[in-house]
Amino acid sequence: MSFFEITMLVCFGAAWPFSIHKAWTSRSTGGKSVAFLWVILVGYFAGIAHKVLHSRDLVIAFYALNALMVAIDIALWYRNRRLAAAPAC
């Protein structure tokens, strides 16, 4: 396992809970690019594929956790877009 790879994933992963919380509470898509989120998710899947094919170790769990958090953030973006488009009652 690479200490530096784990450190990178932990540092990147530390930001996602804050982003998820903001998306959940603000109920807004403002300031967030869903295309960027999809690119990040594809990058995490590429990291997972590399670990599965070439370097199986527990670092894959960090990639999977980060990918899960990004997927939640993407789902919230779509939820917030739907909420914004709903007619006001």
JOZI-V712897 format. One record per residue. N is the residue number from 1. D_CENTER is the distance of its C-alpha to the mean C-alpha in whole Angstrom. Layout:
[[N D_CENTER] [N D_CENTER]]
//
This chain:
[[1 22] [2 21] [3 21] [4 20] [5 17] [6 16] [7 17] [8 14] [9 11] [10 12] [11 13] [12 9] [13 8] [14 11] [15 9] [16 6] [17 9] [18 11] [19 9] [20 9] [21 12] [22 13] [23 12] [24 14] [25 17] [26 18] [27 17] [28 17] [29 15] [30 17] [31 15] [32 12] [33 12] [34 11] [35 12] [36 10] [37 7] [38 8] [39 10] [40 7] [41 6] [42 10] [43 10] [44 8] [45 11] [46 13] [47 13] [48 14] [49 16] [50 18] [51 18] [52 20] [53 22] [54 23] [55 22] [56 22] [57 21] [58 19] [59 16] [60 15] [61 14] [62 12] [63 10] [64 10] [65 9] [66 6] [67 5] [68 6] [69 4] [70 1] [71 5] [72 7] [73 6] [74 7] [75 10] [76 11] [77 11] [78 14] [79 15] [80 16] [81 17] [82 20] [83 21] [84 22] [85 24] [86 25] [87 29] [88 30] [89 32]]
//
